[in-house]
Protein backbone atom coordinates (compact mmCIF):
# COMPACT_ATOMS: atom_id res chain seq x y z
CA UNK A 1 0.00 0.00 0.00
CA UNK A 2 0.97 3.61 -0.62
CA UNK A 3 2.60 5.31 2.36
CA UNK A 4 2.57 9.08 1.90
CA UNK A 5 5.26 9.46 4.59
CA UNK A 6 7.68 7.61 2.28
CA UNK A 7 6.85 9.55 -0.88
CA UNK A 8 9.60 12.21 -0.67
CA UNK A 9 12.34 9.70 0.11
CA UNK A 10 11.14 7.40 -2.68
CA UNK A 11 11.25 10.26 -5.19
CA UNK A 12 14.78 11.11 -4.04
CA UNK A 13 15.78 7.44 -4.46
CA UNK A 14 14.30 7.42 -7.96
CA UNK A 15 16.21 10.58 -8.82
CA UNK A 16 19.42 9.12 -7.41
CA UNK A 17 18.94 5.93 -9.40
CA UNK A 18 18.12 7.75 -12.64
CA UNK A 19 20.99 10.21 -12.22
CA UNK A 20 23.37 7.51 -10.98
CA UNK A 21 24.12 9.51 -7.81
CA UNK A 22 23.12 7.10 -5.04
CA UNK A 23 25.72 6.83 -2.28
CA UNK A 24 27.84 3.67 -2.29
CA UNK A 25 26.18 2.38 0.88
CA UNK A 26 22.63 2.72 -0.49
CA UNK A 27 20.83 -0.63 -1.05
CA UNK A 28 20.21 0.29 -4.70
CA UNK A 29 23.69 1.70 -5.39
CA UNK A 30 24.67 -1.38 -7.43
CA UNK A 31 21.52 -1.31 -9.57
CA UNK A 32 22.43 -0.24 -13.09
CA UNK A 33 20.29 0.97 -15.94
CA UNK A 34 21.02 -1.15 -18.98
CA UNK A 35 22.14 -0.13 -21.52
CA UNK A 36 24.16 2.44 -19.64
CA UNK A 37 24.38 4.99 -22.44
CA UNK A 38 20.62 5.60 -22.54
CA UNK A 39 19.18 8.74 -21.07
CA UNK A 40 16.23 7.90 -18.89
CA UNK A 41 12.94 9.70 -19.45
CA UNK A 42 12.19 12.73 -17.28
CA UNK A 43 10.43 12.15 -13.97
CA UNK A 44 6.95 13.55 -13.51
CA UNK A 45 4.85 13.83 -10.37
CA UNK A 46 1.12 13.22 -10.70
CA UNK A 47 -0.80 14.71 -7.78
CA UNK A 48 -3.55 17.11 -6.81
CA UNK A 49 -2.22 18.98 -3.79
CA UNK A 50 -0.25 22.19 -3.54
CA UNK A 51 2.29 20.60 -1.19
CA UNK A 52 3.15 17.85 -3.64
CA UNK A 53 3.16 20.32 -6.52
CA UNK A 54 5.61 22.57 -4.66
CA UNK A 55 7.77 19.52 -3.89
CA UNK A 56 7.87 18.59 -7.60
CA UNK A 57 8.75 22.18 -8.52
CA UNK A 58 11.54 22.39 -5.94
CA UNK A 59 13.18 19.32 -7.50
CA UNK A 60 12.83 20.58 -11.08
CA UNK A 61 10.46 17.79 -12.10
CA UNK A 62 7.46 17.86 -14.40
CA UNK A 63 4.07 18.21 -12.72
CA UNK A 64 0.78 16.68 -13.78
CA UNK A 65 -2.34 17.79 -11.94
CA UNK A 66 -4.72 14.88 -11.44
CA UNK A 67 -7.99 16.62 -12.32
CA UNK A 68 -9.31 13.25 -13.49
CA UNK A 69 -9.50 11.97 -9.91
CA UNK A 70 -9.69 15.19 -7.94
CA UNK A 71 -12.46 17.77 -7.97
CA UNK A 72 -10.05 20.29 -6.41
CA UNK A 73 -9.37 23.36 -8.54
CA UNK A 74 -6.00 22.90 -10.27
CA UNK A 75 -4.87 26.54 -10.38
CA UNK A 76 -3.63 26.80 -6.74
CA UNK A 77 -1.52 23.62 -7.01
CA UNK A 78 -0.12 24.68 -10.37
CA UNK A 79 0.75 28.09 -8.93
CA UNK A 80 2.56 26.37 -6.02
CA UNK A 81 4.51 24.25 -8.51
CA UNK A 82 5.55 27.24 -10.60
CA UNK A 83 6.39 29.38 -7.56
CA UNK A 84 8.78 26.72 -6.23
CA UNK A 85 10.12 25.57 -9.58
CA UNK A 86 13.89 25.24 -9.84
CA UNK A 87 15.22 24.54 -13.35
CA UNK A 88 16.84 21.15 -13.92
CA UNK A 89 18.62 19.43 -16.78
CA UNK A 90 15.45 17.67 -17.90
CA UNK A 91 13.16 20.63 -17.21
CA UNK A 92 14.87 23.98 -17.86
CA UNK A 93 11.36 25.50 -17.57
CA UNK A 94 8.35 24.42 -15.59
CA UNK A 95 6.00 22.12 -17.46
CA UNK A 96 2.43 21.33 -16.42
CA UNK A 97 0.01 18.73 -17.70
CA UNK A 98 -3.57 18.57 -16.48
CA UNK A 99 -5.07 15.09 -16.59
CA UNK A 100 -8.81 15.19 -17.21
CA UNK A 101 -11.67 12.73 -17.51
CA UNK A 102 -13.92 13.36 -20.48
CA UNK A 103 -17.16 11.61 -21.40
CA UNK A 104 -18.14 12.99 -24.77
CA UNK A 105 -20.86 12.04 -27.24
CA UNK A 106 -22.62 13.72 -30.16
CA UNK A 107 -25.37 15.09 -27.86
CA UNK A 108 -25.66 16.11 -24.21
CA UNK A 109 -28.22 13.35 -23.64
CA UNK A 110 -25.94 10.69 -25.12
CA UNK A 111 -23.00 11.87 -23.02
CA UNK A 112 -25.15 11.82 -19.88
CA UNK A 113 -26.29 8.29 -20.76
CA UNK A 114 -22.68 7.09 -21.16
CA UNK A 115 -21.64 8.77 -17.90
CA UNK A 116 -24.08 6.59 -15.98
CA UNK A 117 -21.59 3.70 -16.18
CA UNK A 118 -19.14 5.79 -14.21
CA UNK A 119 -21.88 6.78 -11.74
CA UNK A 120 -22.63 3.22 -10.70
CA UNK A 121 -18.98 2.14 -10.80
CA UNK A 122 -18.14 4.97 -8.39
CA UNK A 123 -20.95 3.99 -6.02
CA UNK A 124 -19.69 0.41 -6.04
CA UNK A 125 -16.16 1.57 -5.35
CA UNK A 126 -17.40 3.54 -2.33
CA UNK A 127 -19.13 0.41 -1.05
CA UNK A 128 -15.86 -1.51 -1.33
CA UNK A 129 -17.04 -3.64 -4.24
CA UNK A 130 -13.84 -4.11 -6.20
CA UNK A 131 -13.21 -6.20 -9.28
CA UNK A 132 -16.68 -5.87 -10.78
CA UNK A 133 -16.89 -5.16 -14.49
CA UNK A 134 -17.81 -1.65 -15.56
CA UNK A 135 -21.61 -1.55 -15.65
CA UNK A 136 -23.32 -0.72 -18.92
CA UNK A 137 -25.18 2.58 -19.15
CA UNK A 138 -28.41 0.56 -19.33
CA UNK A 139 -27.60 -1.32 -16.11
CA UNK A 140 -26.69 1.92 -14.36
CA UNK A 141 -29.89 3.59 -15.61
CA UNK A 142 -31.96 0.82 -14.00
CA UNK A 143 -30.12 0.94 -10.68
CA UNK A 144 -32.24 2.29 -7.76
CA UNK A 145 -29.86 4.85 -6.21
CA UNK A 146 -30.46 5.76 -2.57
CA UNK A 147 -30.31 9.42 -1.53
CA UNK A 148 -26.82 8.85 -0.11
CA UNK A 149 -25.69 7.20 -3.34
CA UNK A 150 -27.03 10.16 -5.35
CA UNK A 151 -24.71 12.40 -3.31
CA UNK A 152 -21.80 10.12 -4.27
CA UNK A 153 -22.86 10.26 -7.93
CA UNK A 154 -23.16 14.05 -7.89
CA UNK A 155 -19.70 14.40 -6.34
CA UNK A 156 -18.25 11.99 -8.90
CA UNK A 157 -19.72 14.00 -11.76
CA UNK A 158 -17.64 17.01 -10.65
CA UNK A 159 -14.50 15.12 -11.68
CA UNK A 160 -15.58 14.67 -15.30
CA UNK A 161 -16.17 16.92 -18.28
CA UNK A 162 -19.40 15.48 -19.68
CA UNK A 163 -21.18 16.66 -22.80
CA UNK A 164 -21.23 17.20 -26.53
CA UNK A 165 -18.02 18.09 -28.40
CA UNK A 166 -18.68 21.87 -28.30
CA UNK A 167 -19.45 21.78 -24.59
CA UNK A 168 -16.43 19.62 -23.71
CA UNK A 169 -14.18 21.81 -25.89
CA UNK A 170 -15.45 24.83 -23.96
CA UNK A 171 -14.66 23.14 -20.63
CA UNK A 172 -11.15 22.34 -21.82
CA UNK A 173 -10.53 25.84 -23.21
CA UNK A 174 -11.62 27.36 -19.90
CA UNK A 175 -9.37 24.95 -17.99
CA UNK A 176 -6.38 25.86 -20.15
CA UNK A 177 -7.05 29.58 -19.75
CA UNK A 178 -7.53 29.22 -15.99
CA UNK A 179 -4.39 27.17 -15.39
CA UNK A 180 -1.99 28.13 -18.17
CA UNK A 181 -1.16 24.41 -18.43
CA UNK A 182 1.28 23.39 -21.13
CA UNK A 183 -0.70 20.26 -21.99
Residue pairs with C-beta under 8 A, 6 or more apart in sequence:
7 52
8 55
11 43
11 45
11 55
11 59
11 61
13 22
13 26
13 28
14 43
15 21
15 43
15 59
16 22
16 26
16 28
17 28
17 31
17 33
18 33
18 40
18 43
20 33
22 28
22 29
23 29
33 40
42 61
42 62
42 90
42 91
43 61
43 62
43 90
44 56
44 61
44 62
44 63
44 64
44 97
45 52
45 53
45 55
45 56
45 61
45 62
45 63
45 64
46 64
46 66
46 99
47 53
47 56
47 63
47 64
47 65
47 66
47 77
48 65
48 66
48 67
48 69
48 70
48 72
48 74
48 77
49 72
49 77
50 76
50 77
50 79
50 80
51 80
52 77
53 63
53 65
53 77
53 78
53 80
53 81
53 84
54 80
54 81
54 83
54 84
55 84
56 62
56 63
56 81
57 63
57 80
57 81
57 82
57 83
57 84
57 85
57 86
57 94
58 84
58 85
58 86
59 86
59 88
60 85
60 86
60 87
60 88
60 89
60 90
60 91
61 88
61 90
61 91
62 90
62 91
62 95
62 96
62 97
63 78
63 81
63 94
63 95
63 96
63 97
64 96
64 97
64 98
64 99
65 74
65 77
65 78
65 96
65 97
65 98
65 99
65 179
65 181
66 99
67 74
67 98
67 99
67 100
67 101
67 159
67 175
68 99
68 100
68 101
68 159
69 101
69 159
70 159
71 155
71 158
71 159
74 98
74 175
74 178
74 179
74 181
75 178
75 179
78 96
78 98
78 179
78 180
78 181
81 94
81 96
82 94
82 96
85 91
85 94
87 93
95 182
95 183
96 179
96 180
96 181
96 182
96 183
97 181
97 182
97 183
98 175
98 176
98 179
98 181
98 183
100 161
100 172
100 175
101 159
101 160
101 161
102 160
102 161
102 162
102 168
102 172
103 111
103 114
103 115
103 118
103 160
103 161
103 162
104 111
104 161
104 162
104 163
104 164
104 165
104 168
105 111
105 113
105 114
105 164
106 164
106 165
107 164
108 163
108 164
108 167
111 162
111 163
111 164
111 168
112 162
113 137
113 141
114 137
115 137
115 157
115 160
115 162
116 137
116 140
116 141
117 134
117 135
117 136
117 137
117 140
118 156
118 160
119 140
119 145
119 153
119 156
119 157
120 135
120 139
120 140
120 143
121 132
121 134
121 135
121 140
122 152
122 153
122 156
123 143
123 145
123 149
123 152
123 153
124 132
124 135
126 152
135 143
145 153
161 168
161 171
161 172
162 168
163 171
175 181
